[in-house]
Every structure is written in structure tokens, then in C-alpha cells.
Amino acid sequence: MLKSYEQLFFSKRLGKEFHMGIKEGWYDGGSIALAVIIVIVFTATSDYRQSLQFQNLNEEKRNIRLEVIRGGRRIDISIFDIVVGDVVPLKIGDQVPADGILIAGHSLAIDESSMTGESKIVHKDQKAPFLVSGCKVADGYGTMLVTGVGINTEWGLLMASISEDNGEETPLQVRLNGVATFIGIVGLLVAVFVLLVLLVRYFTGYSKNTDGSPQFQGRKTGFSATLDGVVKIVTIAVTIVVVAVPEGLPLAVTLTLAYSMRKMMLDKALVRRLSACETMGSATTICSDKTGTLTLNEMTIVRAFVCGIPVNQPNDSQLIHSIAHALLIEGIAQNTTGSVFMPEGDGAIEVKGSPTEKAILSWGVKLGMDFNDARSRTSVLQVFPFNSEKKRGGVALLLRDSEVHIHWKGAAELILASCTSSLNLDGSVQPLDSDKVIEFKKNIEDMAAVSLRCVAFAYRLYEMESVPKDEEELTRWTLPEDDLILLAIVGIKDPCRPGVEDAVRLCTSAGVKVRMVTGDNLQTAKAIALECGIIDSETDATEPTLIEGRVFRALSASGREEIADRISVMGRSSPSDKLLLVQALRKRGHVVAVTGDGTNDAPALHEADIGLAMGISGTEVAKESSDIIILDDNFASVVKVVRWGRSVYANIQKFIQFQLTVNVAALVINVVAAVSSGTVPLNAVQLLWVNLIMDSLGALALATEPPTDHLMHRTPVGRREPLITNIMWRNLIVQALYQVVVLLSLNFGGKSILRLKDGSVDHADKVKNTFIFNTFVLCQIFNEFNARKPEEKNVFTGVTKNHLFMGIVGFTLVLQILMIEFLGKFTKTVRLNWKLWLASIVIGFISWPLALIGKLLPVPKTPLAEFFAPLCRFCKCWARRNEAANGPENNGQEDAHL
């Protein structure tokens, strides 16, 4: 509405100039039109560039990496490169990448809700083999043959008929809309006040011409002259509105979010939801996985106990009895979702699968396993896929002599608890007595104490007669997991990532508590936590600082809330335990970030304020439930996301401080001058130029400041912390007061101060007003440096590294020189001599030491916004009334909060 009002009167202004002649009459109106066009083109270009960046990021989000089998070997490709005829292995959490037919599978269950809208899980087998792209694998695993890709799939046809809505408005944008509304209302009220005062002055004869005569003399003044005078007054009022309305705020948010998202991609973080960028800056705790996030996820078996004795060289098959060796090879080859490719000739063996599977398969290969031969010796009857709740996976195998073996592998202490006997050195079966169990538990604890992940292998015989004969009954058959015979316990080494300890220390200094939530043994988790710095010492490693998932789960809701703050490590946790911890922490007032990679992590990722999925080890279900994808699975990248989140908020605050300083100074100067003398020192074209500096160029310069280490040396930004802090108010008032005092002094006493009484009155006024305009712009250029570091005394740190900022400052200065020296007819300015230029620079320069002195002034802890709470409530009610009048589309957004 304000823009339409502005354009209406600018067009009248343009028409009014016609009577001045074609040669000069168009300067004023043409200059206004040109300034408006520049602002519109710049803003539109910026918005278009950001929309292209968002589009590219959306393409990156859809670029899923997957494995396909080509030529008998698994290779990693993009989903965009999949073709008809590819064979695709599927496992829990995967997204079906194309339409296809199931070739082979076990317990394969598909969630087709994305296509059918029904949440029912559909089981796939040879009777129902058709798979539809876009669906998720809920359970089991299998392989499919691709029959349709791209637009030729059901999912492709559906996506072609809809377009993605990128009009997401983040909470910060909603709050800034409230700030902009408040400033706009104040500017409009001031403009109406000035309009009324000037009209009264004009029609009562108090407005004078340069010769001292009244501008309006009743009937002596013609209609054309009266209209001209009224249009001039209205133009002054409208220009005040132009300066007051902060069009640059939305642009600043768009720029800083787009800039941050692009830079976060370089820091290995893909943002899926814009709001996560800013929310991450408020995070008070991070619940992190261990494997692959705090550790390298490069697993190797370094210790093994086979047939109850330690094998010093885990790969030495000669120390293992032939019966145990055959059973181990059988279990390793069949009870896996990985694969081993044996190339012809002397090529290196390729092992594919999860890091744990790769470590176990590599160990099997070193023990002499021929993967394909081992799998061909038995046929699979039923599979129990590895489950993060039970932390084990099993398979039932039919041997050639009609024997049935059921193999299990999983968390060592859980598998051990299901065993009643173990294999001896001579291959015989020996019952497990209490002493033997204690010995095995001691071995597990010893391995866990040195950060080893413990996995156990066990099997049992089963009667063929007890195996269901009917195919449907077989698919529903639950594998027995009792009376197992222990084969081996291995320790898998997964070293800590380099730099994790420093990253954890940085988080702690920034007021962000890091908690480890892992499915591993509590002793393994404790060892890694000590190595990473999550726990400081052994003395801290007591309950509830260290707690098992089952213990936490057994507590009441109030009990969980009570101890949630003190938990640093949760071991043997299930995804539901992680969800309970997130809920308890949020109820305690924390802003919680959670990392996850499994399908069952989806509820916790969704429940958390910021869900962080792992890009390498994460399933598609986890990624879909997340806000940000960590592309390298590295905890250090999570910390970088925190830095960028804080940077988004800080950059917006820098721009608000800069813009409000210009707003306050320009409004006060023009209002005081207009009310006292009937004229303004800054005309419409000049104010539009200032508007361009503070809105468009200022937003581009300050919204793209890179994050600094200083951001990580302060506490997280509270959810209800005001956008304009007391420190910003102090800086703003100091600079605005200085500019107002200096420029009003020049306005009322500039002729004597600048010694301009020798020439004509008209020329002296032009020189004075040009000097005021030039000084005002240079003050903003110098103050732009102050806005970079609202809290730091040294505002020049890193300024030379920000080439965009320096380029914009230089570009603004060059344009200002051109406007003063060569475009005087457009801006109603005259050329200034070198002394006046030097004086303008000195006045602008003083803002630097003044800012340093201002930062020595103490500020109250109580936010100033609380003193204006009644006015804020009025603005909220006014905004709600407007929303109700405009329709329900904006309802549900959170209230603006100054």
C-alpha cells in the first residue's frame, strides 16, 4: 500500500515538472524514477539469484547415492544415473529408486504410504513382486530389477504434476516482518504528522520563499502555484515514508540464508529446511551418535576370541578348529547384507556393505572365505534382519544334508545371554557354566574398555520337521534365539575422528552440551567419551552421567526429566530411548539438535528442534525426517553448522543496527528541519539514494559476513531473546545522536560554519545542503564498518578478507563521488571543493573513535523491549487484525517479537 502511495505521488511529481520545460523539467521526476528502478532491479536480481541457489540445493537434496549391481559387482551411482535393467540391492531404510520387480528377498516390507496414502506396510514376495519408486523399505532386504525410471515411473508422473513450494518463511523472517511493520507504522505516523504541520505552515503563510515572501498569499496565489506547493509538501512526506519503510530487511534475511546455505554446503552440510539454519544458532545441546560421527567409521577386527580362547592374530585361520572355521565362514557369508566381489586375475577384492559388515566380511576373507562358494553351499530359509531395537540379526540355513543351522550375530553381551553352550578347541560343544560366562563377560569388558566394539557369533541346530512347510507360515516364522552355541567374540576398532576433541571443547565453551547416545556397550561408549572429551575424567563416569538405555527407559517421565540434564553418555540405547531423552531435554527448556542415521531414528530426528541425518551412513528415511544432512558424517561439521546458525542471527542483527541508525538519523533530521523551516536538507532523490545504500547494498554487505570464532565464545541465542539487544540500542543511539547533532547544526548554522555568506543565498543553500547530503552518506559508509562488530572494539578484524564488503563500500563511495561531482542536475547538488570533501570525511571518520568510546558505556541487563511491551502488544493486535482481513494463509506463524 505504501509503495503504491509513493508511486502515485512520484508520478504526479513527474507530471508537474512538465511546465518547467523538456530540457530541465524531467530531472527531478526522472531521477526519482531512475532511483526506484535501480532499487527494484537490484532487489529483483538478488531475489532471482537466491531462488536459483535454492533450486540448486533442492536438486542436491534429490541426488540420492545408491548401489547397483552391474557385471556382478556393486558400484555406487547417483539416482539420476540409474537405468532400466539395473539390479538394485535394497535394505531397511532405503528408498526404492525406480519402478521394478523383486528378484529375491527376505522379510521385505515396503511402506507405500507416499504413493497410496495408507500407512499399512506391504510385504513383498514372488506373489506380489512389484515395487514402486519413492516408497521406503520398512523391513528386510532384497534385490530388484529396474523396469522404469524418471518420468516413466508412478512417482515420476506424480512429481511432474506438482511443483515444490519454496515459499517457506522461517521464524526469523516472521519476527522481522513484525519489526518492519512496527518501523513502517512509526514512519507513517511521523510522515502524517509532518504533512499536517507543513500544510498548516503553508496555508497560514509561514512557509517562505528564498526572498522572504510567503509562498501562499491567499487568492493572490494561483491554483497551479498552490498545487505545486502542496505536491512539494506531499513529496517530502512520502520520502519520509520511503526512508522509514525497511524494504531491506526481507532482502537481508534472504541473502544471509542463501549465503549461509551455500557456504554450509562447502562445510559438508546440506540444509533441507531453511528454519534449521537459524534454529541451530540457538542449540543448547547436541545428542550425537558415536559410530561414524565421533569416530571414523573405518572398522577393523583387531581382537578375537574363538572357541573360548584368544587368537592373537585374528586372521590366523590355522589356530581355529576346522568345525568352528566352517561354521564361522557359513555364518559370516550368509548372515550379512554386504557382498564380496572376487575379480578375475590379481585385482583387489572389493567388500561392500555397512562399515561393521565390511569389517566382518574382510575378516572372513582373511580367514580363507570364498564368499560365493560359501553362499552356494546352503540355501536361506528365513532371515531376521539386524534390528537396532534387539541389536542382533539372524538367518536360518538349509544345508545339503537337510540339516538346519540358525546363525545369530550382534551385541556381544546380548548374544552371550542367549547362549547355553560354547564350542571347544576340539570342535565339541560344552555347556556354559557360571565361571565361563564370567570369563567371557570379562573379555567383553576388557575389549570395551579400550574402545573396541564387541560383536559375538553364535548358532544352533534346528529340526527340519519343525520348520514351517507352508510359504506364508515360513515368512511369518520367528527365528528361535535361545539355546545358542557361542562361536566367537570379536573386538572391532573404530578410532576417534581427528579434531573431534577440539570440536567438543569448542561446543562446551560456546555453551552447547555434547551428549553421546549410542547402541554400543556402556564401557566402549565411556572409553570413546573420555577420548573425545565428552567426559572429563574417570571420576565423572558415574550414573547418571553414564547411563544405559534400559535404566533411563524404566524411569517415570518426571524422573527422566530430572536426570536428563546430567546425562553425558547413554549406552546400549535404542531409538526409542533417544526419543525419550530428546523429549525430556526439550521439556527442560533445551533447544536440542540430534544426529541419526537409522530408520528408527526418524522419530527422534523429527521430535528434535534440529534433526541432523548422516549423509554417508544414513538411510533415506532418516534423511527425509531431518532438517540438515551432514554429508561427511563428521561431528566437526555439526559444530560448523552451529557456527553458521549463529552467524545468520548475528548478520541480521548487524544489518538491523545499521539500518535503524540511518532511519532514526534521517527521520529526525528531516522532521526537525521540515517542522522548523518548512524545507528539508535531504530531497527525494537523495533520500532514495540513501535508501538504496542502506537497504540493498547494506544488506548485501552485512548479510554475507562469514562466521567468526567470537560467535562460539558466547552463550546460545535464546528463543525469546529480543532481536534488538541493549548493546545494539547503545551503538545505534550513540551514532544516530552524533549524526543528528552534527547535521542539524549544519542545517541551521551551516552558512556561517562553512563560511558561505560571500556568494548568493541560493548558491549558499545548495552548497550547504550538498555538504549535509555528502556528510550524511559518508557517515553511513563509515558506520557500516562499525556495524560489522557490534560487541567488539576492533571493528576491522578480517575486513580485508571479506572482498564483497570492501567492494560494496568502494562501489558506494565511487557512486557518491559521481553523484556530487557530475550528476548535480539530477540530485539537486553542486560540486564541493576539496576542503568540504575533507570536512565530510573527517565528520564521517569521527564515528569510528566514537563507536569505540560508546562500547565502554555499560548497558542494563533488562531488554529495552520490555519497556515498550504495551506498544508491542498493540502492533501484534494490529498485525493479527490485518491477517484476519487478508485471509487465513498467514495464520499459524509465530508472533513478531522485538
N, C-alpha and C positions, 0 to 999 in steps of 0.2 A: 504494500500500500504506500509506504514511504517513498519507494523508488518511483512509482507511478506519479506521485505528487511532485517529486523532484523533476522528473522528465517533462511534466506538463508545464511547469513554470520556466524551465530552461528553454523549452520550445517557444514560449511567449517572449522570453528574453531575446531569443534569436530573431523572432519576427520584429521586435521593437527596434532592433538595430538597423532595419531597412532604411529608416528615414535619414540615417547618418551617411548614406551613400554606399555604393557597392564596394568602393576601394577600402574603406576602414570599418564600415558598419558591421561587417561579419566577423571581425576579430574576436570580440567578446563571446558571442554565441558559438562561433566556430571553435574557439579554444575550449569552451565547456564541453561541446560535443566530442571533440577530439580526446579530452581527458577521460570522459565517460567511456568512450570506445576503447581506449587503452586499458582501462581497468577491467572492462568486460572481456576483452580479448585475452588479457593476461590470465584472469581468473578462469575463463573457459578452457584455455590451453592447459593450465595447470591441472584442472579437474579431469580433462581428457587424458593427459599423461598418466595421472594416478589411476584412472579407470583401466587403462591398458596394463598397468602394473598389476592391478588386482586380477585382471583377466589372465595374465601370465601365471600368477600364483595359483589361480584356480586350475589352470591346466596342469601345473606341477602337482597339485593335490590329487588329480585324477590319474597321474602317471604311476600306477602301481607296478612294482617289480615282482616277478613271479618266476618259477622254474617250469620249464617244459622239457620233455624227453625227445631228443632228436638224435637219430643214429645210435640209439642205445645208451646215450649219456645225458645227464641232466645239465642244462645250461640256464643261466639267468638272463631274462629278457624283460623289456617293457611290455605292459599290457597292450600298447599300441602296435607292437610288432608280432602279436600272435596271429597265426594263420590257420585256415581250415586244414585239418589233418594232423595238427599238433596233438601230442599226448601230454596231458597236464596232470601231475600228482596233486591231490587235494588232502588237506588235513584240517583239524579243528581250528576255527578262526579265519580260515581263508575265505576270500570272495570268489565265487565262481566267475571266471574271467570272460566266458563266452558260452554260447549255447552248445550243448554236446550230449554225448551218450556215455553212460557209465560202462567202463570196460571191466573193472574189478574193484571190489571194495569190501570193507568190513565195518559193520555197525554205522554205516554212513547215514547221517541225518542232516537234512537241509532245512534252514529257516527261509521259507519263501514269502515271508510277510511283506517284504519290499515290493513284491510283484502282485500277490493276491490280496494283501491287506489282512489276512488271517494269521494269527500268531501261532498256529498249530505247526509243530515240527513234522516234516515229511520224511519218512525213511525210504532210502533208495536201494534197489537191488535189481536183479536181472528182470524181474517182473515190472518194475517201474524205473527204467534206467535214464529217463530224460531229465537233463539238468538245464536250468535257465540262468543266463548271466545276470549278475547283480545280486544273487542270493548268497547267503552265508552258510558255511559249513558249521553246524552246531555240534556234531559229534562224529567220531570215527575217522576213517581215512579211505582213500580210493584213488583210482586213476580214471580220467575221462578222455574221450576222443572229441576234438573240437569239430563241430558241424556248421557253425555260423558265427561270424564276427561283425563288430561295428553296427551299422545301420540294419544289417540283416538278422539281428537278434531281437528278442522280445524287449530286452532292456534298452537297446539302441532305438527302437521305434518309440518307446515311451519317452526317452530323454529328448528325442528330436521334436516331440510335440510340446515340450515345456521349455521355458528358459529360466536360468538361475537368477534369482533376485539378489543383486549385490547392494541393495539399499539398506544394509544393516546399519543401525545407528547405535553407537556404543554409549555406555553410561556417561562417559566424559563428555561426549557430544551433547547428550541431553542436558547435562549440567551447564555446559557452555551456552546452549540455547537460552537457558534461564538468565545467565549473565548478560547475554546480548539483548534479551528482552528488557531487562532492568535498565541497562545503559540507554537503550533506544527510547524507553519511556521518559527517562530523565532528560535526554536530549530534546525530545519532542516538547516536553513541558517548558524547557528553557527557551526553545525556539518560539513557542506560542507567546511566552512572556515578552521576549524581545520584539516580536512582531507587534504586539499590542502597544508596547512603550514607544516604538518608532512611529507607529501610525498616529498615536496621540501627539507625539512631538511634531510630526509633520503637519498635521491638520490644525495644530494650535500655534504654528509659526515659530516653534523653537528650533527647527532644522534650518540651518543657514547655508547659503552658497559661499564660495571662496571669498567673495567681495563683502560678505557680512549681511547681505539681504536675505529675508526669509524665502525659503523655497516655495511655500504655499501662501498666497496672498488673497485667499477667498475667491471672489468672482473674477479678480484680475488674472488669475492663473487659468489658462485654457484647459480643456478636457484632456488633450494629448499630453501636456506637461504634467497634469495631475496623475494620469495613468502611468506615465513614465516614472514619476516619483514613487508611486505605490508599487510598481513592478520591481524597482530597485530595492525597496524595503523587503518585499516578499522574497527576493533573491537572497538577501542577507539571511533571512530566517531559514530558508531552505538549505543554504550552505552550512548553517549551524547543524541542521539535522544530518546533512551528508557527513560531517565530521564526527557527529555523535554516534551514528549507527555503525557498529563494528562489523562490517562485512567480512573482515579478515579473519575473524575467529573460526568460522567453519572451514575456511581455506587452510588455516594453520593446523587444525586437527587433521584434516585430510592429508596435508603434506607430511606432517610428522608421523602419522600412522603408516602411510605408504613408504616413507623413507625408512622407518624402523623395520617394517616387514621385509623390505628389500635387503637391508643390511643383516637382518636376522637370518635370512637365507644363507648369506655368506658365513654366518656363525653356526650353520648346521641346524637351524630351527625353522620349520615351516609352519606358519600361522594359518590355522583353519578358521578361527573366529576372531574378528577384529578386537572384540572386547577383551580378549585374553592379553593383548599387548599391554593395556593399561592396568588390568587387574593384577598382572604379575608383579607390578611395582609395589603392590600393597601386600604381597605374600609375607606371612609371618612364620610359616613352617613349610618344609618340603618333606613329604613322605616318599622316600626313594627305594626302588628295588636295589638289590645287591648285584646280582649276576648281570654283567653286561653294561651296567650303569656306573657302579662304583668300581667294578672290576673290568678286565679287558675282554671277557667272554672268549678267551683263547684257551680252551681247556685241554689238559693233558693228564693221563693217568700216570701218577708218579709213585704210587704205593699200592700194593695188592696183598690181600690175604686169601689164599686159595687152599681149599681142603683144611682150613684151620691153622695154616702156618704162613708166616710172612714170606713173600717172594721178593728178595732184594732187588732183583732185576724183573720188573713187572712183565717184560716182554719175553722172558725166557721160558718157552713152552716145554723145555726138557725137564723142568722142575715140577711140572704138573702131570699128574697121572692121566693116562690115556682116556679113561672113562670120564673124569672131570673135564678134560680137554674137549672131548666130543660134545658133552652136554653144554659147556660154556659156548662153544662155537655155534651150536644149534640155537641156543637162546639169543645170542648176540645177533645172529643173522636174521632170525625170524621176528623177534620182539623189537622191531625198530620201524621208524618211519623214514629213516635215511636210506642211502644207497651207496654202493661202491662200484665204480667203473674201472674195469681192468683193460687198459688199452693194449692193442697188439704191439709187439716189439718191446722196446725199452722205455716207453713213455711212463711218466709218473702216474701212480694210482690216484684217482680222484674220489674223494669221500665227500658226500653231500648230506645235509641234514642240519638239525639244530646243533649248537656247539657241544652240548652234552652227548648227543648221538654221534657226532663226528669223533669225539674223544674215545667213546666206547668202540665204535667201528674201527678206528685206527688201531686201537689196542688189539682187537680181534684179528686184523690183517697181520700185525706183528707176531701174533700167536700162530700164524700159518693158515688163517681162514681164507678159503676160496668162496667168496660171497655167493656167487651164482650157483656153485655146486652145492653149498650148504642149504640154500633155499630149495633146490630141486629135490633134495632127499626127503623132504617132508611136505605135507600139504596143510594149509591153515584151516582149522575148523571154526574157530571163533576168536575174536580179538576184543580185548578191553583196552581202549586207547589210554595213554597216560593221562591222568586226571590230576589237576592241581589241588583238588579237594582231598583225594585219597593219596596223592603223591606216589602213585605206582601205575604201572601198565603191565598187562598180561596178554598171553597168546596160548591157545590150545592147538597142538600139532598132532597130526596123524602120521605115524611112521609107516614104513613099508611093511613091517611085520604086524601091522594092526595095533601096535601099542599107541597109547595116547600120553603125551607129555604136556603138562601145563607149566609154562615158564612165566616167572614174575621178575620184574626189576623195579627198583625205586629207592626211596629214602631208606638208608641202611637200618636205622633203629626200628622203623615200621615193618620192614621185611623180616628183620630178625624176630620181632614179636610174633610173627605168623609162623615161624619155623619151630618144628618139634624135633628135628634131627639135622645132622650135617654130614657131609661127605668126608671120609677119612683119606689119608695119604694113599692107601692101597685101593681106593675106589669103593670101599664098603660104606654102608650107611650106619651112622652111630647116633643114638638118641642124645638130645641136648640136655645135659643136666645144669643145675644152677651155677656150678663153678664155670662151666664152659660158656654159659650166657654172660656171666660177669666178665669173663676174659674177652669175649667179643665186644661187649659194650665198652670195655676199657680201650680196646683197639680203636673203636669208632671215636671215642672222646679224644684220644691222643692225636688222631688224624685231624679232627675238627679243631683242636687247639692250635694247630699250625696252618689254619685257613684252608684245609682240604675239604672238598665237598665229598661226602661219603655216599656211595651207591652200592647196593647189595644185589646179588643174583641168586635166585632160588628156583626150584622146580618141584613138581610132584608127579607121580604116576596116577593115571585115572583109568577106570574100567571103560572099555569101549561100549559095553552094554548100557552104561549109564548116560552116554552121550545121546541127546535127543536126535531122533531119526528124521522127524518132520522138519522141513526147511524153515518154516515160520517159527517153530519152537526153538530151533537152533539159533535163530537170530536173537531170540529173547533169552537165551541161556546165559545165566550169570556164572562166570568162571569161579570155581572154588578157590579160596585164598587161605585155607587153613592146612595144617599138617604138611607144611612145606619142608623141603630139604635144602639147607643152605649150601650154595656152591662157592661163592666168593664175595668178598667185600673189597672195594677199590676206593682209593682216595684220588680225587681229581683236583689238580691245581689250577686255580684261576686267579692270576695275580692282580693286584690293585692297579687301576689306571694311573699312569704318571700324571701328577698335577692335581689329583683328587684331594689330597690332604690340604693343599693350598686353597682349593676351591671351597672346601668345608670350612676352613678357617676364615675365609673371606665372608662366607654366609653368616657365620657366627658374629663377626664384627659388624655386620650390617643388620643385626637383629633378627636374622632368619634362622630358626632352629631346624637342623637337618636330622631326620629320623630314618632309620633303616628298617624296612618291612620286607622280610624275606621268607621264603619257604624252606630255607636251609636249616640245618641243625643249629641250636642256640649257641653252641661252642664255636662253630665255624663263623657264625654271624658276629659273635663277640670278638674273635681274632681280627676279622676284617674291620670291624668298627674301631678297634684300638689302632689299627694300622692307618685308617683314614682320618682319625681324629674326631670321630663322632662321639667316642667315649675317651675321656682324658687319661684315665688310669684304671688299674685293676680294682682299686677301692671303690670306684664308681659303678662297677659292673655287678650291681645287686638289684634284686627285684624292688620296685617296678621299673627301674631304668632299663634292665633286661627282662623281658617277659615272653613267655610262649603264647602263641595264638589261642590255644585251648584254655589257658588260665584267664586271659583277657575276655574271651568269649563267654566264660562261665559267670562273669560278674554281672551285676544288675546294671541298668542304664545309668543310674546315678553313680554307681561305683566306677564304671568305665570313665565317666566324665571327670571324676575326682582324680584319677591317676593318669589320665591321658597326657597332661602337661609334662609329667615326669618321665614318660616313656621315651627312650632313645633308640632302643633296638627291640624289634619283635621278631622272634624266630619261630620256625615251623608254623607260619601263619598261612591261612587260606585266604582267598579273595574276599570272602565274607568278613573275615577278621579285619582286613584292610578297610573295608567299607564301614565297619563299626568304629574303627579308630578315626576315620575321616569325620563321621557324624559327631563323635564325641568332641573332637577338636573344634569343629565349627560351632557347636553349642557353647564352647568355652570362649567364643569370640575370635577365633583364629581365622585368617584367610589362608586356606590350605591349597597347596599345589601337590599333586600326586603323580608319580610315574607308574606306568603299567605297560605290559606287553601281551598278556594273555587275554583270551576271550572272556574269562571270568573276572578280569579286572575292569570290565566295562562299567559295572555299577559304581565302583569307587571313582573311576575317571569322570563319570557323569555327575556324581554327587559332589565332587571337589569343586572349589572355586576355579581352579585351573587344572585341567587334565592334560598330562604330558605323556604321549604314547611314544614308544620306541620305533624308530624308522626301520631298523635292520631286523631286530628280533620280534617286533610287534606284529600281532595278527591284524587283519583288516578290520575285524570287529572292534579291537582296541583303538585303532586309528580313527574309525568312524565316531567313536564315543569321546574322542579327545578334542582339546582346543588347540594344542600345539603338538607337532610331531618333531621329536629330536632325531634328526637324520643320522647322526653318528652314534646314538645310544650312549653318549658321554655325559657324565654328571657335570663336567666343566661347562658344557653347552647349556645346561639348565641354569647355571649361575649367570651365564651371559644373557639369557632370557630375562632374568631378574634385573640385570643392569639396564637392558633395553626398556623394560617396563617402567622403571624409574625415570629413564631418560624421556620417555613420552610425556609423562606428567610434568617433569621439570621444564621441558621445552615449551609446553603450553603455558606454564606459569611465567616463563621469561617473556613470551610474546604478550601475555595479558599485562604484565608490568609495563612493558614498552608502550603498548597501545593506550593504556589508561593514562599514562603520563602525557602523551600527546593530546588525548581527548580533553583531559582536565585543563591543560595549559591553553589549548586553542579555544575551548569554550569560555573560560574565564576572561581571556584577553578580548575576544570579540564581543562578549556580552557587556563587559565593563565599558569598552570603547563605544559600543553602539548606544548604550543607555545614557552615557555621559555626553557624547558629542554627536550622536546620530549617524556616525560613519564607522566603518571597521577598517583596521590596518591590513587585514588579510582578506582579499577579494575572493570571488567564487572560484576562479581558475587556480589561484594559489592554494586555496583550501583543498581543491580536488587533487592537486599535485601532492600536497601533504598526505591526503587520503591514500594516494597510490603508494607513497613511501611506507606509511605505517601499516597499511592493510596487506597489499600484495607482496611488495619487496621485503617488508619487515617479516612477514610470515615465512617467506622462503628462506630468509637469512637465519632466523632464530629457531625455526621448526626443524632445521636439519643439523642442529648441533650434535656431534657424536657424544656418547656417554663418557663420563669421566670416573676416575676412581673415587672422587669425592662423593659420588652418589651412593657408594657402598660403605660409606663411613657414617651414615645416619640411619635412623630407625625407619621402618616401612611407613609409607603414607597411609594414614587411617582412612577407613571407608567414609567417615563423616568429616574428615579434615577439610577446612574451607579451601577453595581454590586460591583465594587471595589471602595469603598469610600476613601476619603482622609485620614481618620483615619486608614483604613486598609493599605494604602500605607505607612503611617508613621510607623506603627508597623512592617510591612514587611521589610522596608529599614533598620530600627534600628537592627533587628535581623539578617538579611542577611549580613549587613555590618560587624557586630560583628563576625559572623561565618567566613566570608571570610578573614578578617584581621587576626584572630587567626589561622585559618587552613593554610593559605598561609605562615604565619610566621613560623609555624611548618614545612611546606613543604620545605622551603628554608633554615631555620636555626634550624631545629628540632634536628639535631645530637648534636649541641652544647647546645641548650636549655635543652635537655633531658640527656645530658652528655653520649652520646653513642659512643664516639670515642675510647673506650678501646677495643672493640671487632672487628670482621671482618666487612668490608664495607658492604658486602651483608646482614649480620645479622642486622647491624645497620639500613640499609634501610628498612628491613622488620619490625623491631620494630617501626621505625618512621611512616611508612605507616599504620601499625596496630593501632598505637595510634591515628593517624589522623582519620582513619575509625571509631574507637570506640568513639572518641570525637564527631565526626560529628553525629553519631546515637544518642548519649546521648543528644546532643543539640536539636535534633528533639523531643526526648521524653519530655524534659523539656519545649520546646516551644509549645508542644501540650496542656499544661496547659494554656499557655498564649493565645492560640487561642480560648479557651473557652469563654473568656470575652474580646472581642476586645476594648470595650469602658470603662469597669470598672477597677478600680485599684486593687480590691481584686479578683484575678482570681480563688480563692479556694472556693468561695461560692457554697455550695451544691455539691461539688465534691464527697464527701463520699456517697451521696445518689445515685449517678449515678454509679451503680455497674458494668455496662457494660464498661464504660470508664475506671474505675480503673482496671478491669480485663484485658482489652486490653493493658493498659500501663504495667501492671505486666507481662503479657504474652510476650510482646515485649522485655522487659528487660531480662527475663529468656532466651529467644531465642538468644539475643545478647551475653549473657554470654556463652552460649553453643557454639556459633559460634567462639568466640575468644579463649576459653579455650580448646575446644575439636574437632572443625571442621576446624582446621587450614589448612589442606591439600586441602580442598575444597575452602576455601575463600582466600588462599594465605596469611594467617595471622600467627602470632606467639603468644604464651601466654604472657600476661602482668603481671608484679608484682603488688603488692598491691599499691605501690606508684603511678604507672602510672594509675591504675584504679581510685585512689583517685583524681589524677590530672584531669582525664577526667570528673569525676563527678563534681568537682569544676568549671571547664570551662562551663559545661552544666548548673550548678546551677546559675551562674552569669547572665544567660538570664532572670531569674526572677526579680532581682532588676533592671536590665537594662530595662526590659519592663515597670516597674513602673516609672522609670525616663523618658522613652520615651513618656509615656502618659501625661507628664507635658508639652511637646512641643506643641505649638499651630499649628493648621493646617488651610490652606486657605479654604474659602468657595467655591471657584470655583473648580469644579471637575477636577482632573488632566486629565481625559479622554478627556476633551475639547481641551487640548494642543496637543493630538495625533489624532485629528479628521481626518486630511488628511490620516494618516496611516489606521485608521478605515475604511474610505471610500474605500481605496484600497482593504482591506481584504473583505469587503462586495461585491465589484465588483468581486473579485476572487472567492468568495463562490457562487455568482449567476452564474458565468460562469461555475463552476463545476456542479451546479444543472441543468443548461440547457443541459450540456453534458451528465449527468446521467439520464435525463428524467424528466418528469413533476410531479413525485409523491410527491416531497417535496415542490413544488411551493405553494405559499399562506401562508407559515409560516412567521411570522414577523421577521424582520432583527435582527441580534445579535447586542447588544448594550453594550459596555464595561462600 
